Structures are given as C-alpha cells and as structure tokens.
Amino acid sequence: MQALSAGPAPAPQRQMLVGVSLAIVAMTMLVGGMLAVWSQQRTQAIDDTGTWLPDGVTVPEVPTNVMLMAFVGICVFGQWAVYAAKNDDRGHAAFALACTAFVGLLVINAQAFVYHEMGLGISDGTYAAMFYGITGLFMLLMIVGVVFSAVTAFRYIGGRVHDSEIVVAHALYWYAIAVVYAAVWFVVYVTK
C-alpha cells in the first residue's frame, strides 16, 4: 500500500496585513472626513466673522513641526524593524521596535504640550471643538500605535521569529499615521 503525498502548502493568508490595511483605509476616511468638516467650518467662520482662530490663542509651531519631523524617525525605525525581522535578528528588531514606541511617546508628549500652551477649553467655540476632535483622534491613533509596537515586540521577541508579518503590518500602520499627521499638520496647524 502506498501513502499519498502531502498536498502543496497552503498560500499564506496574511490576515494581519489585510486587517491593518482595512484599519488604515478606515482611519484615512475618518481623518479625511474630519479635515473636510474642519475646512468647511473654517471657511464659514471666515466668511461670517473674518477670523477662524479665537482671539488670544496662538498655535505653538515649533512642537507641531518637531512632531512632523519625528515621523521620519518613526518610519525609519519601523522599516529597520522589518529589515531585522526578515534577517532573523531579534536584537535589532527589538531595539527598533522600542525606538519606534519611544518616539511615538515623544510625539504624544509634544501634542500634550501643544494643548497646554494653547490654553484653549474644549467648549470655547467651534474652533476648540473641531481642534480637540481632530487632534484628539490623532492622539488616540498614536496611543494605538504605541500599543501596537509593544504587542509586536512581545509577539516577535516571544518566539515568533520566523513570522515577520506582524512587523511588516506594524511598519505599514506607522507609515499611514505619518501621512495622516502630515495632512493634520497642514490643515490644522499651518493653515490655521
């Protein structure tokens, strides 16, 4: 009696990449919609009152620009983690993931500094509500990214060395956050 040979290995499902891609599409649509509402409210306020930014409120430009530049580092560290994971280098992958999470925490801290320096209450009018709505969503996305970095580090360092899909999905998420923040930075912080 002869045994049948095993069939071909099934194609990888890539659930992590598909899930992160769908989350990125949803995130992009949400932020894009919020920025469209911001632009519409800004145009209406300028047409009605001649100004959009409330009196006495200044947007600190240095921390907002530093946050934008920090995303270069986040993307480099995320790609470094992918490179290290593809080469089965756990040490460098762990360090790159830690650097990604750390710079993400620095961006969260810079956004908190912007909130403090502006001294704007959430109920201080349409500008304040829109500002905290959009930047609050950005803060939430950053917190999700830092948690994603921690989960990726624990899963990869914990023994799933040959499965680099989560590390690739992690980098993809941070690339999307960088693009989202570039749009938020331009619409909210530059055009004011």
Backbone as CSV, one residue per row, in Angstrom:
resi,resn,N_x,N_y,N_z,CA_x,CA_y,CA_z,C_x,C_y,C_z
1,MET,0.840,-1.172,0.000,0.000,0.000,0.000,0.894,1.247,0.000
2,GLN,0.562,2.169,-0.838,1.335,3.401,-0.925,0.548,4.544,-0.296
3,ALA,1.270,5.400,0.419,0.641,6.570,1.040,0.629,7.723,0.040
4,LEU,-0.388,8.487,0.132,-0.466,9.663,-0.721,0.491,10.725,-0.214
5,SER,1.087,11.424,-1.136,1.983,12.503,-0.728,1.158,13.685,-0.222
6,ALA,1.781,14.449,0.612,1.107,15.635,1.151,0.879,16.638,0.030
7,GLY,-0.213,17.322,0.116,-0.524,18.335,-0.879,0.384,19.540,-0.711
8,PRO,0.288,20.449,-1.629,1.117,21.651,-1.505,0.710,22.462,-0.276
9,ALA,1.669,23.168,0.232,1.393,24.011,1.403,0.403,25.106,1.007
10,PRO,-0.529,25.408,1.894,-1.496,26.464,1.553,-0.806,27.823,1.463
11,ALA,-1.358,28.649,0.641,-0.814,30.002,0.494,-1.002,30.760,1.799
12,PRO,-0.066,31.613,2.145,-0.230,32.389,3.383,-1.466,33.280,3.302
13,GLN,-2.154,33.383,4.414,-3.409,34.130,4.433,-3.204,35.633,4.613
14,ARG,-2.164,36.009,5.308,-1.843,37.423,5.528,-2.964,38.185,6.229
15,GLN,-3.563,37.553,7.238,-4.659,38.205,7.946,-4.223,39.511,8.604
16,MET,-3.014,39.532,9.143,-2.545,40.733,9.827,-2.427,41.907,8.847
17,LEU,-1.855,41.658,7.688,-1.706,42.741,6.708,-3.055,43.209,6.178
18,VAL,-3.954,42.268,5.944,-5.286,42.648,5.464,-6.017,43.454,6.529
19,GLY,-5.937,43.009,7.781,-6.603,43.728,8.871,-6.059,45.131,9.054
20,VAL,-4.739,45.259,9.039,-4.133,46.585,9.193,-4.462,47.463,7.986
21,SER,-4.482,46.886,6.800,-4.832,47.667,5.609,-6.263,48.189,5.687
22,LEU,-7.179,47.350,6.143,-8.563,47.809,6.304,-8.663,48.889,7.381
23,ALA,-7.908,48.727,8.461,-7.901,49.753,9.510,-7.329,51.063,8.980
24,ILE,-6.316,50.985,8.142,-5.720,52.190,7.561,-6.718,52.894,6.648
25,VAL,-7.449,52.133,5.858,-8.461,52.735,4.985,-9.522,53.440,5.824
26,ALA,-9.988,52.778,6.881,-10.999,53.387,7.752,-10.456,54.639,8.431
27,MET,-9.210,54.563,8.906,-8.586,55.701,9.571,-8.438,56.874,8.600
28,THR,-8.021,56.592,7.389,-7.845,57.641,6.391,-9.175,58.299,6.041
29,MET,-10.207,57.488,5.905,-11.529,58.050,5.605,-12.033,58.911,6.755
30,LEU,-11.845,58.455,7.986,-12.300,59.219,9.146,-11.568,60.549,9.251
31,VAL,-10.250,60.503,9.173,-9.474,61.743,9.287,-9.750,62.658,8.098
32,GLY,-9.860,62.096,6.904,-10.181,62.914,5.735,-11.523,63.605,5.872
33,GLY,-12.515,62.884,6.378,-13.829,63.490,6.613,-13.774,64.586,7.657
34,MET,-13.012,64.337,8.735,-12.900,65.358,9.779,-12.181,66.600,9.261
35,LEU,-11.155,66.405,8.440,-10.451,67.560,7.881,-11.323,68.313,6.884
36,ALA,-12.192,67.606,6.177,-13.129,68.280,5.270,-14.120,69.130,6.055
37,VAL,-14.616,68.596,7.172,-15.527,69.376,8.022,-14.785,70.572,8.612
38,TRP,-13.527,70.368,9.020,-12.704,71.468,9.533,-12.608,72.576,8.487
39,SER,-12.293,72.214,7.255,-12.148,73.211,6.189,-13.458,73.941,5.919
40,GLN,-14.555,73.215,5.945,-15.866,73.834,5.725,-16.203,74.791,6.866
41,GLN,-15.967,74.379,8.105,-16.235,75.243,9.258,-15.321,76.470,9.244
42,ARG,-14.074,76.271,8.843,-13.125,77.382,8.781,-13.575,78.403,7.743
43,THR,-13.963,77.926,6.565,-14.429,78.823,5.504,-15.671,79.585,5.935
44,GLN,-16.593,78.891,6.567,-17.822,79.543,7.027,-17.528,80.585,8.101
45,ALA,-16.631,80.275,9.040,-16.299,81.230,10.094,-15.596,82.457,9.526
46,ILE,-14.712,82.260,8.570,-14.016,83.400,7.967,-14.996,84.262,7.179
47,ASP,-15.946,83.636,6.488,-16.957,84.405,5.754,-17.859,85.191,6.700
48,ASP,-18.199,84.600,7.850,-19.116,85.250,8.790,-18.439,86.307,9.654
49,THR,-17.296,85.957,10.251,-16.666,86.852,11.228,-15.327,87.412,10.779
50,GLY,-14.750,86.874,9.734,-13.459,87.357,9.260,-12.275,86.680,9.915
51,THR,-12.519,85.812,10.887,-11.426,85.116,11.559,-11.865,83.715,11.947
52,TRP,-10.908,82.833,12.087,-11.189,81.457,12.494,-10.548,81.162,13.841
53,LEU,-9.325,81.580,14.012,-8.613,81.358,15.271,-9.139,82.327,16.322
54,PRO,-9.544,81.832,17.503,-10.058,82.729,18.543,-8.998,83.740,18.994
55,ASP,-9.464,84.886,19.482,-8.553,85.925,19.968,-7.741,85.403,21.147
56,GLY,-6.466,85.730,21.155,-5.593,85.350,22.254,-5.051,83.931,22.167
57,VAL,-5.440,83.189,21.157,-4.966,81.810,21.010,-3.888,81.782,19.936
58,THR,-2.731,81.265,20.300,-1.657,81.075,19.328,-1.291,79.596,19.296
59,VAL,-1.040,79.118,18.115,-0.647,77.720,17.943,0.877,77.654,18.007
60,PRO,1.432,76.918,18.974,2.894,76.796,19.032,3.401,75.982,17.840
61,GLU,4.167,76.629,16.991,4.567,75.991,15.743,5.763,75.064,15.891
62,VAL,6.646,75.341,16.844,7.841,74.503,16.977,7.481,73.057,17.330
63,PRO,6.663,72.804,18.362,6.363,71.391,18.652,5.577,70.698,17.542
64,THR,4.738,71.441,16.833,3.997,70.798,15.741,4.936,70.419,14.599
65,ASN,5.930,71.262,14.326,6.912,70.934,13.294,7.827,69.798,13.737
66,VAL,8.179,69.783,15.017,9.006,68.694,15.543,8.257,67.364,15.458
67,MET,6.944,67.395,15.723,6.157,66.165,15.583,6.210,65.662,14.148
68,LEU,6.104,66.570,13.185,6.164,66.160,11.782,7.518,65.542,11.459
69,MET,8.591,66.159,11.932,9.926,65.617,11.674,10.156,64.300,12.405
70,ALA,9.505,64.107,13.545,9.670,62.863,14.297,9.150,61.662,13.519
71,PHE,8.206,61.886,12.636,7.676,60.767,11.860,8.693,60.215,10.871
72,VAL,9.686,61.007,10.504,10.773,60.462,9.687,11.491,59.379,10.487
73,GLY,11.800,59.683,11.740,12.443,58.693,12.599,11.568,57.484,12.854
74,ILE,10.283,57.716,13.090,9.370,56.596,13.332,9.342,55.664,12.125
75,CYS,9.262,56.226,10.937,9.220,55.388,9.730,10.544,54.653,9.512
76,VAL,11.659,55.315,9.784,12.961,54.655,9.653,13.077,53.518,10.662
77,PHE,12.680,53.758,11.913,12.754,52.701,12.920,11.809,51.551,12.588
78,GLY,10.628,51.871,12.082,9.693,50.818,11.687,10.255,49.964,10.562
79,GLN,10.881,50.605,9.581,11.472,49.842,8.479,12.697,49.068,8.944
80,TRP,13.433,49.611,9.886,14.578,48.900,10.450,14.105,47.618,11.133
81,ALA,12.994,47.702,11.834,12.438,46.508,12.483,12.063,45.459,11.439
82,VAL,11.495,45.879,10.320,11.153,44.935,9.247,12.420,44.290,8.694
83,TYR,13.436,45.100,8.445,14.695,44.574,7.912,15.315,43.566,8.874
84,ALA,15.333,43.907,10.156,15.907,43.000,11.149,15.081,41.721,11.264
85,ALA,13.768,41.839,11.197,12.913,40.651,11.291,13.110,39.739,10.086
86,LYS,13.246,40.310,8.913,13.468,39.490,7.713,14.805,38.761,7.780
87,ASN,15.773,39.333,8.501,17.088,38.707,8.651,17.211,37.909,9.945
88,ASP,16.094,37.664,10.624,16.066,36.891,11.880,17.005,37.465,12.939
89,ASP,17.058,38.773,13.035,17.908,39.457,14.011,17.017,40.014,15.118
90,ARG,16.803,39.211,16.156,15.881,39.607,17.218,16.363,40.821,17.993
91,GLY,17.641,40.940,18.203,18.166,42.061,18.973,17.881,43.401,18.318
92,HIS,18.212,43.498,17.041,17.966,44.754,16.340,16.480,45.005,16.131
93,ALA,15.725,43.948,15.908,14.273,44.125,15.754,13.666,44.662,17.045
94,ALA,14.082,44.112,18.172,13.562,44.581,19.462,13.952,46.035,19.708
95,PHE,15.198,46.380,19.397,15.648,47.752,19.609,14.904,48.722,18.693
96,ALA,14.698,48.334,17.442,13.976,49.196,16.502,12.526,49.378,16.931
97,LEU,11.888,48.318,17.407,10.505,48.440,17.882,10.431,49.329,19.120
98,ALA,11.420,49.199,20.010,11.449,50.057,21.201,11.657,51.519,20.811
99,CYS,12.533,51.770,19.845,12.754,53.147,19.381,11.493,53.716,18.739
100,THR,10.786,52.890,17.986,9.537,53.339,17.365,8.530,53.750,18.427
101,ALA,8.366,52.905,19.442,7.417,53.211,20.518,7.854,54.450,21.293
102,PHE,9.151,54.586,21.539,9.648,55.731,22.301,9.411,57.043,21.560
103,VAL,9.704,57.074,20.275,9.469,58.301,19.510,7.969,58.574,19.413
104,GLY,7.161,57.521,19.347,5.709,57.702,19.389,5.267,58.359,20.686
105,LEU,5.859,57.943,21.802,5.553,58.584,23.089,5.997,60.043,23.099
106,LEU,7.109,60.332,22.452,7.569,61.720,22.374,6.591,62.582,21.577
107,VAL,6.015,62.028,20.525,5.024,62.769,19.736,3.777,63.026,20.578
108,ILE,3.351,62.029,21.344,2.201,62.214,22.240,2.493,63.317,23.250
109,ASN,3.707,63.335,23.787,4.099,64.370,24.741,4.102,65.749,24.083
110,ALA,4.572,65.833,22.853,4.580,67.122,22.151,3.161,67.621,21.912
111,GLN,2.239,66.708,21.587,0.847,67.121,21.384,0.237,67.602,22.701
112,ALA,0.564,66.937,23.799,0.083,67.390,25.108,0.643,68.776,25.432
113,PHE,1.884,69.032,25.040,2.478,70.352,25.240,1.732,71.411,24.429
114,VAL,1.338,71.068,23.207,0.560,71.997,22.376,-0.749,72.331,23.075
115,TYR,-1.426,71.316,23.615,-2.673,71.562,24.348,-2.437,72.528,25.505
116,HIS,-1.374,72.296,26.253,-1.088,73.139,27.420,-0.775,74.572,27.010
117,GLU,0.029,74.735,25.994,0.443,76.077,25.580,-0.703,76.882,24.969
118,MET,-1.619,76.215,24.296,-2.731,76.942,23.677,-3.712,77.439,24.723
119,GLY,-3.878,76.723,25.809,-4.786,77.152,26.865,-6.226,77.282,26.409
120,LEU,-6.645,76.437,25.528,-7.966,76.508,24.923,-8.869,75.460,25.563
121,GLY,-10.038,75.878,26.015,-11.004,74.932,26.566,-11.786,74.256,25.458
122,ILE,-12.219,73.050,25.705,-12.912,72.303,24.656,-14.258,72.926,24.303
123,SER,-14.846,73.676,25.225,-16.157,74.294,24.967,-16.035,75.772,24.611
124,ASP,-14.878,76.184,24.145,-14.650,77.590,23.805,-15.022,77.933,22.366
125,GLY,-15.963,77.241,21.795,-16.443,77.576,20.459,-16.180,76.479,19.444
126,THR,-16.525,76.796,18.223,-16.410,75.824,17.135,-14.963,75.436,16.878
127,TYR,-14.072,76.430,16.906,-12.661,76.131,16.666,-12.145,75.135,17.689
128,ALA,-12.437,75.366,18.949,-11.934,74.485,20.005,-12.494,73.076,19.865
129,ALA,-13.780,72.968,19.580,-14.384,71.642,19.433,-13.771,70.892,18.254
130,MET,-13.601,71.576,17.143,-13.002,70.933,15.972,-11.535,70.597,16.222
131,PHE,-10.814,71.521,16.858,-9.398,71.296,17.132,-9.204,70.075,18.015
132,TYR,-9.938,70.007,19.111,-9.779,68.869,20.017,-10.333,67.584,19.406
133,GLY,-11.326,67.688,18.549,-11.837,66.494,17.880,-10.795,65.865,16.969
134,ILE,-10.170,66.685,16.145,-9.190,66.161,15.186,-7.897,65.757,15.881
135,THR,-7.372,66.622,16.735,-6.107,66.278,17.383,-6.300,65.193,18.439
136,GLY,-7.477,65.120,19.031,-7.761,64.030,19.966,-7.791,62.689,19.254
137,LEU,-8.365,62.668,18.052,-8.338,61.442,17.249,-6.898,61.075,16.904
138,PHE,-6.092,62.071,16.557,-4.687,61.805,16.265,-3.983,61.219,17.487
139,MET,-4.263,61.774,18.666,-3.660,61.231,19.894,-4.083,59.779,20.105
140,LEU,-5.344,59.476,19.863,-5.826,58.105,20.002,-5.095,57.180,19.033
141,LEU,-4.916,57.614,17.805,-4.193,56.808,16.824,-2.737,56.606,17.234
142,MET,-2.138,57.613,17.841,-0.766,57.476,18.332,-0.690,56.474,19.478
143,ILE,-1.648,56.529,20.393,-1.663,55.572,21.506,-1.834,54.152,20.973
144,VAL,-2.713,53.982,19.995,-2.884,52.666,19.367,-1.565,52.219,18.733
145,GLY,-0.844,53.132,18.110,0.440,52.793,17.501,1.475,52.362,18.518
146,VAL,1.537,53.045,19.651,2.492,52.662,20.696,2.132,51.287,21.263
147,VAL,0.841,51.050,21.483,0.407,49.728,21.961,0.712,48.665,20.906
148,PHE,0.498,48.993,19.637,0.813,48.059,18.554,2.305,47.741,18.547
149,SER,3.146,48.738,18.825,4.590,48.493,18.907,4.913,47.521,20.035
150,ALA,4.264,47.704,21.182,4.510,46.806,22.317,4.043,45.386,22.007
151,VAL,2.862,45.252,21.428,2.348,43.919,21.075,3.252,43.259,20.041
152,THR,3.691,44.024,19.065,4.589,43.481,18.043,5.893,43.013,18.671
153,ALA,6.442,43.810,19.570,7.692,43.423,20.233,7.506,42.149,21.048
154,PHE,6.440,42.072,21.823,6.226,40.879,22.640,6.000,39.642,21.774
155,ARG,5.242,39.787,20.699,4.994,38.620,19.840,6.260,38.198,19.110
156,TYR,7.003,39.163,18.606,8.190,38.802,17.835,9.305,38.286,18.740
157,ILE,9.551,38.976,19.824,10.624,38.562,20.727,10.248,37.283,21.462
158,GLY,8.946,37.090,21.681,8.480,35.922,22.423,8.593,34.614,21.676
159,GLY,9.063,34.598,20.459,9.288,33.332,19.801,8.795,33.228,18.380
160,ARG,8.037,34.169,17.903,7.554,34.095,16.520,8.552,34.802,15.596
161,VAL,9.766,34.312,15.623,10.843,34.980,14.903,10.684,34.841,13.390
162,HIS,10.183,33.701,12.943,10.108,33.473,11.500,8.836,34.042,10.879
163,ASP,7.966,34.604,11.697,6.739,35.209,11.187,6.884,36.723,11.277
164,SER,7.358,37.329,10.205,7.613,38.770,10.231,6.414,39.574,9.751
165,GLU,5.282,38.920,9.534,4.108,39.626,9.018,3.643,40.722,9.970
166,ILE,3.675,40.460,11.271,3.218,41.478,12.222,4.158,42.681,12.213
167,VAL,5.438,42.450,11.992,6.389,43.564,11.951,6.146,44.410,10.699
168,VAL,5.836,43.761,9.597,5.511,44.494,8.366,4.218,45.288,8.554
169,ALA,3.218,44.662,9.176,1.951,45.360,9.433,2.172,46.546,10.370
170,HIS,3.055,46.369,11.343,3.398,47.449,12.279,3.990,48.641,11.525
171,ALA,4.937,48.372,10.637,5.549,49.458,9.862,4.521,50.128,8.953
172,LEU,3.655,49.334,8.353,2.613,49.881,7.483,1.690,50.826,8.254
173,TYR,1.345,50.442,9.481,0.498,51.304,10.316,1.194,52.639,10.577
174,TRP,2.477,52.607,10.914,3.179,53.855,11.206,3.347,54.717,9.962
175,TYR,3.526,54.098,8.795,3.584,54.891,7.562,2.273,55.637,7.356
176,ALA,1.169,54.953,7.594,-0.144,55.581,7.426,-0.345,56.706,8.429
177,ILE,0.094,56.501,9.669,-0.030,57.557,10.680,0.802,58.775,10.264
178,ALA,1.960,58.544,9.669,2.792,59.660,9.213,2.066,60.479,8.146
179,VAL,1.416,59.808,7.221,0.670,60.515,6.174,-0.519,61.258,6.778
180,VAL,-1.211,60.605,7.706,-2.358,61.240,8.368,-1.905,62.486,9.119
181,TYR,-0.790,62.386,9.849,-0.345,63.566,10.587,0.105,64.673,9.639
182,ALA,0.708,64.326,8.513,1.100,65.366,7.557,-0.124,66.151,7.092
183,ALA,-1.234,65.459,6.872,-2.470,66.148,6.478,-3.011,66.990,7.627
184,VAL,-3.018,66.430,8.842,-3.485,67.189,10.015,-2.595,68.399,10.234
185,TRP,-1.296,68.206,10.122,-0.350,69.305,10.325,-0.630,70.438,9.340
186,PHE,-0.817,70.100,8.070,-1.032,71.147,7.075,-2.365,71.857,7.280
187,VAL,-3.432,71.098,7.472,-4.765,71.706,7.551,-4.980,72.413,8.882
188,VAL,-4.596,71.782,9.988,-4.910,72.328,11.311,-3.851,73.309,11.789
189,TYR,-2.575,72.975,11.610,-1.522,73.794,12.199,-0.938,74.833,11.252
190,VAL,-0.915,74.571,9.962,-0.316,75.529,9.034,-1.349,76.535,8.544
191,THR,-2.482,76.050,8.036,-3.479,76.985,7.512,-4.259,77.672,8.619
192,LYS,-4.299,77.083,9.786,-4.967,77.637,10.968,-6.366,78.095,10.613
